[in-house]
Amino acid sequence: MAIKRLTIGPRNHRARTWPEGTDPDTGTVFSGRLPHLPELVVMIDAELLREPPPSPFLGHDEFDPEGLLSGLLLHKFVRLYRYADNGPPPSVRPEPPPEERPVHTGWVVLDPPNPNHPGRRVVFFREAPTSYTTSAVIGNAADVAAADTTTDAYRALDAVGASERRRADGLAEQVAEQGVHADVYVTRREYLAKATRRMNRETTVCTPEEALTLVSLYLRQQGEFIAAKPDRGSEFVMNRGLFYWVAAGELLPEAWRWFAACAQHSAKVADDRMTYLGQSLLQRVARALEARDAVHVSSNQPQDNDLKDEALANIDEVLVLLMGAVDVTARVAHKAAGLPDGDVRHAGWQNQRWLRELGGQAPRVAELFVPESQLSDVINVLRLLRNSVHGVALQGLSLMEDNRPMRNLVGLPQDDEAKLLEAIARLGGCKRWSVVTHPRPLGSIFEPATLVDVLFEHVIKLLNAVMSRTPVEDLEGVHLATEHLGPPSARGPNSTWNPFEEWTRLSIRWQLGF
């Protein structure tokens, strides 16, 4: 799974509410003030919300993506509404008078049909503590959904029962879009997951797992890096650097053994260059994850030329950082295999001559990159895209089709297009990589966020495969024990939480969409 994309429609100019920010710690002129984004509006099917959200210390059966999302939705930057087809349960008491009508705080309520106003349903919800809002859903979207038999949604029900379930699903989607103008609607409704004809043009319909990636991306852009929020009074938070550092360690489990060997060797020979080299891999992957976030942020806005430039700059950063991380593993393999130090500048998984030399000393790692192997194809895609920084830059273009919103896309490098398409075809195909080939002058173009996500998945597998086979135990002074094969398990003397605990690492993995 990747980070879910927001639906961008024509209502982007609508008035939005900005949550109250806090003053920065310093008074310098370039110290920003958060938040710098308006509040995120979310509607969720009530049965999906855990109240209270589970503590991460309960175990993984309770602390799952759905439970983690329930906690993040409590954040002060998120405006949350619960919804149920039949309204709030009896246990949820409405606000007492002097309200004009009962209002259920935290809920959006759909009034019964009014025969005097067919095709119109009234929606009530609270936007502010001292007032309520009335809106309406208008149109025949629910009727269209009820009559839609093009999917196998609710196949286990009879025709009438399935039609009514589809109607309820279509109506719920209308409430999210027209009623509360939600940015995100969190649901597991079967019809909404399978329907291809949708009348919603504004609200992003998500599963809890998909919504978690979007909500977390939004919070990270607000400077909020949260491992868990089990209730309104507590949370486990990190700074930005630690969040992405833990993410890099979680995505690269083979790096623990590999980096421990680099550090032990440095200590033995009294030369810290191998320690810094190993650390550089984790630094670059962590920074590449930040740049990946920036690609997604630029893709989740109404597109224009400025955002196109931002996406291109961040794609370049991802490519350079990931290629740098891959090159680090080649240099460590060169050292571990005992190849001459003076030849280390030739170390590179794309260098066939160097691979032959490496194969004589460390055949298990060299054989990963035989021509047209999966990892060889990954190297070719990464290096050919990265090589654009040495010549003609990746070119962006804006495309508008069938009155849909503008999309910013990027073209494959023309000189290497054929080689890239051959490798991509063996790595899942153009559709998976979002590559579409047109006649010139368009050529082969791709959607930035999708390609970056797929590339990340492949490069992470490559790095783990290489590190697992690199004979770092052969480095001088290396004596690896069980504690060197995974993240640190001990907590600090004044801490009740180790940021490298398994639940923390899983939380960050889920939030990043891996």
C-alpha positions as a Python dict, from the first residue, in 0.01 Angstrom:
ca = {
    (1, 'M'): (0, 0, 0),
    (2, 'A'): (112, 359, -62),
    (3, 'I'): (-6, 692, 75),
    (4, 'K'): (-367, 750, -28),
    (5, 'R'): (-435, 1042, -263),
    (6, 'L'): (-692, 1310, -187),
    (7, 'T'): (-974, 1373, -431),
    (8, 'I'): (-922, 1720, -578),
    (9, 'G'): (-1244, 1874, -708),
    (10, 'P'): (-1383, 2215, -803),
    (11, 'R'): (-1482, 2308, -447),
    (12, 'N'): (-1124, 2376, -338),
    (13, 'H'): (-1203, 2745, -285),
    (14, 'R'): (-1452, 2672, -6),
    (15, 'A'): (-1408, 2844, 328),
    (16, 'R'): (-1202, 2643, 573),
    (17, 'T'): (-1145, 2662, 945),
    (18, 'W'): (-792, 2707, 1075),
    (19, 'P'): (-711, 2548, 1411),
    (20, 'E'): (-562, 2768, 1674),
    (21, 'G'): (-183, 2755, 1658),
    (22, 'T'): (87, 2800, 1918),
    (23, 'D'): (366, 3052, 1927),
    (24, 'P'): (713, 2918, 1841),
    (25, 'D'): (972, 2869, 2114),
    (26, 'T'): (1197, 3139, 1972),
    (27, 'G'): (1120, 3488, 1856),
    (28, 'T'): (1353, 3495, 1556),
    (29, 'V'): (1217, 3642, 1236),
    (30, 'F'): (1219, 3312, 1043),
    (31, 'S'): (1064, 3102, 1318),
    (32, 'G'): (733, 2983, 1178),
    (33, 'R'): (403, 2955, 1356),
    (34, 'L'): (206, 2631, 1341),
    (35, 'P'): (-34, 2527, 1212),
    (36, 'H'): (22, 2628, 854),
    (37, 'L'): (-263, 2414, 716),
    (38, 'P'): (-639, 2441, 779),
    (39, 'E'): (-803, 2172, 985),
    (40, 'L'): (-869, 1833, 830),
    (41, 'V'): (-1239, 1735, 821),
    (42, 'V'): (-1307, 1362, 858),
    (43, 'M'): (-1630, 1163, 869),
    (44, 'I'): (-1608, 802, 985),
    (45, 'D'): (-1858, 519, 1011),
    (46, 'A'): (-1909, 501, 1387),
    (47, 'E'): (-1841, 128, 1420),
    (48, 'L'): (-1484, 182, 1294),
    (49, 'L'): (-1390, 424, 1570),
    (50, 'R'): (-1236, 279, 1888),
    (51, 'E'): (-1343, 477, 2192),
    (52, 'P'): (-1115, 516, 2374),
    (53, 'P'): (-835, 433, 2131),
    (54, 'P'): (-631, 134, 2248),
    (55, 'S'): (-302, 178, 2430),
    (56, 'P'): (-8, 45, 2228),
    (57, 'F'): (100, -155, 2533),
    (58, 'L'): (-209, -378, 2504),
    (59, 'G'): (-46, -580, 2227),
    (60, 'H'): (-80, -596, 1852),
    (61, 'D'): (-421, -762, 1857),
    (62, 'E'): (-561, -435, 1990),
    (63, 'F'): (-310, -185, 1857),
    (64, 'D'): (-363, -212, 1482),
    (65, 'P'): (-400, 47, 1202),
    (66, 'E'): (-767, 98, 1288),
    (67, 'G'): (-687, 162, 1654),
    (68, 'L'): (-396, 391, 1569),
    (69, 'L'): (-620, 592, 1336),
    (70, 'S'): (-879, 627, 1613),
    (71, 'G'): (-617, 798, 1824),
    (72, 'L'): (-484, 1030, 1554),
    (73, 'L'): (-838, 1145, 1478),
    (74, 'L'): (-849, 1291, 1830),
    (75, 'H'): (-585, 1546, 1734),
    (76, 'K'): (-682, 1910, 1776),
    (77, 'F'): (-606, 1978, 1408),
    (78, 'V'): (-872, 1725, 1298),
    (79, 'R'): (-1248, 1791, 1302),
    (80, 'L'): (-1413, 1450, 1335),
    (81, 'Y'): (-1774, 1340, 1276),
    (82, 'R'): (-1920, 997, 1341),
    (83, 'Y'): (-2198, 864, 1121),
    (84, 'A'): (-2440, 574, 1132),
    (85, 'D'): (-2726, 492, 896),
    (86, 'N'): (-2975, 491, 1183),
    (87, 'G'): (-2825, 783, 1372),
    (88, 'P'): (-2643, 784, 1706),
    (89, 'P'): (-2716, 495, 1943),
    (90, 'P'): (-2942, 557, 2248),
    (91, 'S'): (-2635, 573, 2472),
    (92, 'V'): (-2529, 897, 2301),
    (93, 'R'): (-2746, 1164, 2463),
    (94, 'P'): (-2824, 1481, 2269),
    (95, 'E'): (-2734, 1823, 2397),
    (96, 'P'): (-3001, 1952, 2639),
    (97, 'P'): (-3204, 2274, 2583),
    (98, 'P'): (-3177, 2562, 2503),
    (99, 'E'): (-3079, 2413, 2166),
    (100, 'E'): (-3358, 2454, 1909),
    (101, 'R'): (-3330, 2085, 1835),
    (102, 'P'): (-3130, 1795, 1975),
    (103, 'V'): (-2769, 1799, 1854),
    (104, 'H'): (-2530, 1513, 1918),
    (105, 'T'): (-2179, 1649, 1965),
    (106, 'G'): (-1927, 1474, 1741),
    (107, 'W'): (-2199, 1324, 1521),
    (108, 'V'): (-2354, 1412, 1189),
    (109, 'V'): (-2723, 1324, 1187),
    (110, 'L'): (-2941, 1276, 881),
    (111, 'D'): (-3307, 1364, 929),
    (112, 'P'): (-3580, 1128, 800),
    (113, 'P'): (-3714, 1186, 448),
    (114, 'N'): (-3962, 1471, 413),
    (115, 'P'): (-4242, 1391, 165),
    (116, 'N'): (-4281, 1763, 98),
    (117, 'H'): (-3920, 1783, -26),
    (118, 'P'): (-3837, 1467, -219),
    (119, 'G'): (-3474, 1437, -323),
    (120, 'R'): (-3361, 1649, -27),
    (121, 'R'): (-3247, 1533, 318),
    (122, 'V'): (-3150, 1766, 604),
    (123, 'V'): (-2820, 1715, 786),
    (124, 'F'): (-2740, 1848, 1137),
    (125, 'F'): (-2399, 1866, 1300),
    (126, 'R'): (-2199, 2088, 1531),
    (127, 'E'): (-1916, 2296, 1382),
    (128, 'A'): (-1858, 2517, 1687),
    (129, 'P'): (-1912, 2454, 2060),
    (130, 'T'): (-2203, 2697, 2091),
    (131, 'S'): (-2389, 2646, 1765),
    (132, 'Y'): (-2503, 2385, 1519),
    (133, 'T'): (-2507, 2373, 1141),
    (134, 'T'): (-2786, 2271, 907),
    (135, 'S'): (-2708, 2153, 557),
    (136, 'A'): (-2867, 1919, 308),
    (137, 'V'): (-2795, 1639, 65),
    (138, 'I'): (-2961, 1692, -270),
    (139, 'G'): (-2984, 1477, -579),
    (140, 'N'): (-3043, 1119, -679),
    (141, 'A'): (-2702, 967, -596),
    (142, 'A'): (-2859, 723, -350),
    (143, 'D'): (-3114, 612, -612),
    (144, 'V'): (-2835, 563, -865),
    (145, 'A'): (-2641, 352, -615),
    (146, 'A'): (-2949, 144, -533),
    (147, 'A'): (-2999, 60, -900),
    (148, 'D'): (-2631, -9, -974),
    (149, 'T'): (-2583, -383, -1029),
    (150, 'T'): (-2250, -354, -1211),
    (151, 'T'): (-2052, -477, -908),
    (152, 'D'): (-2077, -788, -694),
    (153, 'A'): (-2121, -585, -375),
    (154, 'Y'): (-2359, -754, -128),
    (155, 'R'): (-2394, -1058, -352),
    (156, 'A'): (-2486, -1270, -49),
    (157, 'L'): (-2808, -1067, -3),
    (158, 'D'): (-3124, -1092, -207),
    (159, 'A'): (-3189, -827, -472),
    (160, 'V'): (-3396, -603, -245),
    (161, 'G'): (-3154, -627, 47),
    (162, 'A'): (-2853, -555, -175),
    (163, 'S'): (-3028, -256, -331),
    (164, 'E'): (-3105, -108, 10),
    (165, 'R'): (-2749, -154, 127),
    (166, 'R'): (-2619, 21, -185),
    (167, 'R'): (-2869, 302, -128),
    (168, 'A'): (-2746, 346, 228),
    (169, 'D'): (-2387, 352, 107),
    (170, 'G'): (-2460, 611, -159),
    (171, 'L'): (-2647, 825, 91),
    (172, 'A'): (-2361, 807, 341),
    (173, 'E'): (-2121, 926, 73),
    (174, 'Q'): (-2355, 1217, -1),
    (175, 'V'): (-2362, 1311, 366),
    (176, 'A'): (-1981, 1316, 377),
    (177, 'E'): (-1949, 1527, 64),
    (178, 'Q'): (-2253, 1757, 64),
    (179, 'G'): (-2345, 1751, 430),
    (180, 'V'): (-2021, 1815, 619),
    (181, 'H'): (-1785, 1882, 326),
    (182, 'A'): (-1550, 1617, 460),
    (183, 'D'): (-1202, 1587, 315),
    (184, 'V'): (-1195, 1218, 406),
    (185, 'Y'): (-1471, 962, 463),
    (186, 'V'): (-1350, 649, 644),
    (187, 'T'): (-1558, 341, 571),
    (188, 'R'): (-1551, -28, 487),
    (189, 'R'): (-1879, -20, 294),
    (190, 'E'): (-1854, -283, 24),
    (191, 'Y'): (-2032, -91, -248),
    (192, 'L'): (-1818, 221, -207),
    (193, 'A'): (-1506, 9, -237),
    (194, 'K'): (-1619, -152, -562),
    (195, 'A'): (-1828, 107, -744),
    (196, 'T'): (-1682, 250, -1062),
    (197, 'R'): (-1957, 506, -1124),
    (198, 'R'): (-1924, 768, -853),
    (199, 'M'): (-2104, 1099, -821),
    (200, 'N'): (-1874, 1220, -542),
    (201, 'R'): (-1615, 1465, -675),
    (202, 'E'): (-1489, 1617, -351),
    (203, 'T'): (-1450, 1370, -64),
    (204, 'T'): (-1185, 1097, -55),
    (205, 'V'): (-1338, 762, 41),
    (206, 'C'): (-1087, 553, 238),
    (207, 'T'): (-1052, 234, 434),
    (208, 'P'): (-909, 291, 783),
    (209, 'E'): (-568, 176, 660),
    (210, 'E'): (-575, 421, 370),
    (211, 'A'): (-707, 703, 586),
    (212, 'L'): (-424, 647, 834),
    (213, 'T'): (-165, 732, 568),
    (214, 'L'): (-347, 1051, 469),
    (215, 'V'): (-416, 1171, 824),
    (216, 'S'): (-58, 1103, 926),
    (217, 'L'): (80, 1285, 619),
    (218, 'Y'): (-138, 1584, 707),
    (219, 'L'): (-20, 1582, 1070),
    (220, 'R'): (344, 1551, 966),
    (221, 'Q'): (302, 1862, 753),
    (222, 'Q'): (176, 2033, 1067),
    (223, 'G'): (493, 1934, 1251),
    (224, 'E'): (317, 1657, 1446),
    (225, 'F'): (506, 1325, 1450),
    (226, 'I'): (299, 1088, 1662),
    (227, 'A'): (363, 722, 1731),
    (228, 'A'): (37, 674, 1920),
    (229, 'K'): (-242, 873, 2086),
    (230, 'P'): (-434, 631, 2308),
    (231, 'D'): (-659, 897, 2461),
    (232, 'R'): (-718, 1271, 2474),
    (233, 'G'): (-476, 1321, 2759),
    (234, 'S'): (-168, 1133, 2643),
    (235, 'E'): (36, 1073, 2333),
    (236, 'F'): (372, 936, 2226),
    (237, 'V'): (541, 1199, 2011),
    (238, 'M'): (874, 1236, 1834),
    (239, 'N'): (1066, 1504, 1656),
    (240, 'R'): (1092, 1488, 1279),
    (241, 'G'): (1443, 1343, 1264),
    (242, 'L'): (1370, 1059, 1505),
    (243, 'F'): (1047, 969, 1325),
    (244, 'Y'): (1221, 917, 992),
    (245, 'W'): (1526, 757, 1155),
    (246, 'V'): (1306, 494, 1320),
    (247, 'A'): (1127, 451, 987),
    (248, 'A'): (1456, 381, 810),
    (249, 'G'): (1550, 122, 1073),
    (250, 'E'): (1210, -46, 1045),
    (251, 'L'): (1220, -65, 666),
    (252, 'L'): (1581, -189, 668),
    (253, 'P'): (1596, -465, 932),
    (254, 'E'): (1915, -604, 777),
    (255, 'A'): (2091, -275, 853),
    (256, 'W'): (2120, -351, 1225),
    (257, 'R'): (2368, -638, 1181),
    (258, 'W'): (2535, -466, 888),
    (259, 'F'): (2586, -134, 1068),
    (260, 'A'): (2699, -300, 1393),
    (261, 'A'): (2976, -470, 1195),
    (262, 'C'): (3082, -138, 1041),
    (263, 'A'): (3100, 22, 1386),
    (264, 'Q'): (3292, -269, 1541),
    (265, 'H'): (3544, -262, 1258),
    (266, 'S'): (3595, 112, 1299),
    (267, 'A'): (3659, 67, 1672),
    (268, 'K'): (3909, -212, 1610),
    (269, 'V'): (4119, -26, 1351),
    (270, 'A'): (4074, 318, 1516),
    (271, 'D'): (3932, 463, 1195),
    (272, 'D'): (3573, 588, 1202),
    (273, 'R'): (3520, 602, 827),
    (274, 'M'): (3333, 271, 811),
    (275, 'T'): (3101, 385, 1091),
    (276, 'Y'): (3021, 705, 904),
    (277, 'L'): (2978, 511, 580),
    (278, 'G'): (2726, 274, 734),
    (279, 'Q'): (2546, 558, 906),
    (280, 'S'): (2521, 741, 574),
    (281, 'L'): (2289, 473, 435),
    (282, 'L'): (2036, 523, 714),
    (283, 'Q'): (2065, 901, 692),
    (284, 'R'): (1998, 899, 318),
    (285, 'V'): (1700, 666, 340),
    (286, 'A'): (1551, 876, 622),
    (287, 'R'): (1594, 1195, 417),
    (288, 'A'): (1455, 1023, 108),
    (289, 'L'): (1142, 938, 309),
    (290, 'E'): (1104, 1308, 390),
    (291, 'A'): (1138, 1393, 20),
    (292, 'R'): (880, 1123, -60),
    (293, 'D'): (640, 1301, 176),
    (294, 'A'): (705, 1625, -11),
    (295, 'V'): (617, 1457, -343),
    (296, 'H'): (286, 1342, -194),
    (297, 'V'): (209, 1683, -50),
    (298, 'S'): (259, 1849, -389),
    (299, 'S'): (36, 1582, -549),
    (300, 'N'): (-245, 1645, -299),
    (301, 'Q'): (-318, 2000, -411),
    (302, 'P'): (-485, 2156, -716),
    (303, 'Q'): (-204, 2136, -967),
    (304, 'D'): (-18, 2433, -1112),
    (305, 'N'): (329, 2512, -1247),
    (306, 'D'): (477, 2588, -906),
    (307, 'L'): (370, 2248, -772),
    (308, 'K'): (508, 2084, -1084),
    (309, 'D'): (847, 2241, -1009),
    (310, 'E'): (826, 2129, -646),
    (311, 'A'): (750, 1773, -750),
    (312, 'L'): (1043, 1766, -993),
    (313, 'A'): (1282, 1900, -730),
    (314, 'N'): (1167, 1642, -474),
    (315, 'I'): (1185, 1355, -725),
    (316, 'D'): (1546, 1454, -796),
    (317, 'E'): (1616, 1447, -422),
    (318, 'V'): (1460, 1102, -381),
    (319, 'L'): (1660, 964, -673),
    (320, 'V'): (1993, 1108, -559),
    (321, 'L'): (1946, 997, -198),
    (322, 'L'): (1834, 643, -283),
    (323, 'M'): (2117, 599, -533),
    (324, 'G'): (2357, 727, -268),
    (325, 'A'): (2225, 470, -20),
    (326, 'V'): (2268, 192, -276),
    (327, 'D'): (2624, 305, -351),
    (328, 'V'): (2708, 285, 20),
    (329, 'T'): (2620, -85, 25),
    (330, 'A'): (2853, -145, -268),
    (331, 'R'): (3143, 24, -88),
    (332, 'V'): (3084, -176, 229),
    (333, 'A'): (3068, -498, 23),
    (334, 'H'): (3396, -396, -145),
    (335, 'K'): (3562, -360, 196),
    (336, 'A'): (3407, -676, 343),
    (337, 'A'): (3523, -882, 42),
    (338, 'G'): (3883, -765, 91),
    (339, 'L'): (3911, -590, -244),
    (340, 'P'): (4185, -325, -276),
    (341, 'D'): (4103, 2, -98),
    (342, 'G'): (4238, 199, -390),
    (343, 'D'): (3972, 55, -623),
    (344, 'V'): (3672, 141, -403),
    (345, 'R'): (3571, 424, -638),
    (346, 'H'): (3474, 155, -891),
    (347, 'A'): (3234, -13, -649),
    (348, 'G'): (2881, -7, -793),
    (349, 'W'): (2618, -270, -857),
    (350, 'Q'): (2582, -145, -1214),
    (351, 'N'): (2957, -195, -1283),
    (352, 'Q'): (2994, -539, -1442),
    (353, 'R'): (3373, -543, -1418),
    (354, 'W'): (3362, -468, -1047),
    (355, 'L'): (3086, -727, -998),
    (356, 'R'): (3309, -994, -1151),
    (357, 'E'): (3590, -902, -911),
    (358, 'L'): (3346, -905, -619),
    (359, 'G'): (3209, -1241, -731),
    (360, 'G'): (3551, -1398, -683),
    (361, 'Q'): (3542, -1310, -312),
    (362, 'A'): (3171, -1276, -224),
    (363, 'P'): (2973, -1470, -488),
    (364, 'R'): (2645, -1476, -293),
    (365, 'V'): (2609, -1100, -303),
    (366, 'A'): (2743, -1054, -657),
    (367, 'E'): (2500, -1307, -803),
    (368, 'L'): (2207, -1085, -705),
    (369, 'F'): (2291, -859, -997),
    (370, 'V'): (2324, -1094, -1293),
    (371, 'P'): (2187, -920, -1608),
    (372, 'E'): (1806, -894, -1622),
    (373, 'S'): (1763, -1017, -1265),
    (374, 'Q'): (1506, -827, -1062),
    (375, 'L'): (1766, -635, -861),
    (376, 'S'): (1963, -556, -1175),
    (377, 'D'): (1645, -408, -1324),
    (378, 'V'): (1587, -204, -1007),
    (379, 'I'): (1940, -64, -1030),
    (380, 'N'): (1885, 26, -1394),
    (381, 'V'): (1558, 211, -1326),
    (382, 'L'): (1709, 399, -1032),
    (383, 'R'): (2037, 492, -1197),
    (384, 'L'): (1888, 590, -1534),
    (385, 'L'): (1638, 819, -1365),
    (386, 'R'): (1905, 954, -1130),
    (387, 'N'): (2142, 1016, -1421),
    (388, 'S'): (1905, 1288, -1541),
    (389, 'V'): (2074, 1516, -1286),
    (390, 'H'): (2390, 1497, -1500),
    (391, 'G'): (2222, 1593, -1826),
    (392, 'V'): (1875, 1685, -1947),
    (393, 'A'): (1657, 1731, -1639),
    (394, 'L'): (1336, 1535, -1592),
    (395, 'Q'): (1066, 1729, -1772),
    (396, 'G'): (726, 1799, -1621),
    (397, 'L'): (407, 1855, -1813),
    (398, 'S'): (51, 1949, -1724),
    (399, 'L'): (-231, 1739, -1864),
    (400, 'M'): (-605, 1798, -1858),
    (401, 'E'): (-844, 1537, -2000),
    (402, 'D'): (-1224, 1512, -2019),
    (403, 'N'): (-1284, 1818, -1801),
    (404, 'R'): (-1101, 1652, -1513),
    (405, 'P'): (-870, 1856, -1290),
    (406, 'M'): (-522, 1926, -1421),
    (407, 'R'): (-257, 1664, -1349),
    (408, 'N'): (116, 1726, -1330),
    (409, 'L'): (311, 1440, -1485),
    (410, 'V'): (678, 1374, -1560),
    (411, 'G'): (840, 1232, -1872),
    (412, 'L'): (1092, 949, -1875),
    (413, 'P'): (1437, 1060, -2000),
    (414, 'Q'): (1417, 1035, -2378),
    (415, 'D'): (1768, 894, -2430),
    (416, 'D'): (1709, 610, -2182),
    (417, 'E'): (1336, 558, -2243),
    (418, 'A'): (1368, 220, -2414),
    (419, 'K'): (1595, 74, -2142),
    (420, 'L'): (1368, 206, -1869),
    (421, 'L'): (1056, 59, -2029),
    (422, 'E'): (1225, -282, -2065),
    (423, 'A'): (1322, -289, -1697),
    (424, 'I'): (983, -158, -1581),
    (425, 'A'): (807, -426, -1787),
    (426, 'R'): (993, -693, -1587),
    (427, 'L'): (918, -517, -1256),
    (428, 'G'): (542, -536, -1264),
    (429, 'G'): (467, -343, -1582),
    (430, 'C'): (390, 12, -1680),
    (431, 'K'): (48, 24, -1511),
    (432, 'R'): (196, -50, -1170),
    (433, 'W'): (456, 224, -1221),
    (434, 'S'): (189, 464, -1361),
    (435, 'V'): (384, 491, -1688),
    (436, 'V'): (178, 564, -2002),
    (437, 'T'): (340, 582, -2344),
    (438, 'H'): (211, 830, -2601),
    (439, 'P'): (339, 923, -2947),
    (440, 'R'): (597, 1199, -2952),
    (441, 'P'): (619, 1474, -2840),
    (442, 'L'): (463, 1338, -2517),
    (443, 'G'): (649, 1007, -2506),
    (444, 'S'): (637, 801, -2186),
    (445, 'I'): (504, 990, -1884),
    (446, 'F'): (441, 896, -1523),
    (447, 'E'): (259, 1019, -1215),
    (448, 'P'): (524, 1134, -963),
    (449, 'A'): (385, 1003, -633),
    (450, 'T'): (300, 658, -771),
    (451, 'L'): (638, 603, -934),
    (452, 'V'): (823, 721, -623),
    (453, 'D'): (623, 480, -405),
    (454, 'V'): (688, 181, -631),
    (455, 'L'): (1056, 271, -665),
    (456, 'F'): (1086, 293, -287),
    (457, 'E'): (940, -55, -243),
    (458, 'H'): (1192, -205, -485),
    (459, 'V'): (1493, -17, -349),
    (460, 'I'): (1410, -115, 10),
    (461, 'K'): (1403, -482, -98),
    (462, 'L'): (1733, -435, -282),
    (463, 'L'): (1908, -278, 17),
    (464, 'N'): (1791, -551, 253),
    (465, 'A'): (1892, -826, 10),
    (466, 'V'): (2241, -682, -38),
    (467, 'M'): (2304, -621, 331),
    (468, 'S'): (2184, -971, 425),
    (469, 'R'): (2440, -1130, 191),
    (470, 'T'): (2734, -897, 249),
    (471, 'P'): (2997, -1086, 456),
    (472, 'V'): (3050, -808, 709),
    (473, 'E'): (3152, -1071, 966),
    (474, 'D'): (3479, -1099, 774),
    (475, 'L'): (3579, -741, 859),
    (476, 'E'): (3857, -714, 1112),
    (477, 'G'): (3738, -684, 1470),
    (478, 'V'): (3379, -792, 1407),
    (479, 'H'): (3216, -1023, 1662),
    (480, 'L'): (2840, -1008, 1627),
    (481, 'A'): (2607, -1124, 1903),
    (482, 'T'): (2230, -1161, 1920),
    (483, 'E'): (2181, -803, 2042),
    (484, 'H'): (2350, -674, 1727),
    (485, 'L'): (2091, -831, 1496),
    (486, 'G'): (1800, -599, 1576),
    (487, 'P'): (1705, -258, 1716),
    (488, 'P'): (1801, -158, 2071),
    (489, 'S'): (1565, -314, 2321),
    (490, 'A'): (1657, -128, 2640),
    (491, 'R'): (1480, 183, 2762),
    (492, 'G'): (1665, 481, 2900),
    (493, 'P'): (1698, 519, 3278),
    (494, 'N'): (1435, 793, 3289),
    (495, 'S'): (1212, 665, 3009),
    (496, 'T'): (903, 446, 2998),
    (497, 'W'): (917, 423, 2621),
    (498, 'N'): (1183, 310, 2377),
    (499, 'P'): (1118, 467, 2033),
    (500, 'F'): (1254, 151, 1870),
    (501, 'E'): (1000, -78, 2036),
    (502, 'E'): (815, -303, 1793),
    (503, 'W'): (481, -123, 1827),
    (504, 'T'): (646, 211, 1751),
    (505, 'R'): (814, 77, 1441),
    (506, 'L'): (491, -82, 1321),
    (507, 'S'): (302, 241, 1385),
    (508, 'I'): (544, 438, 1168),
    (509, 'R'): (541, 173, 895),
    (510, 'W'): (159, 186, 882),
    (511, 'Q'): (157, 566, 877),
    (512, 'L'): (401, 576, 585),
    (513, 'G'): (199, 322, 389),
    (514, 'F'): (458, 42, 380),
}
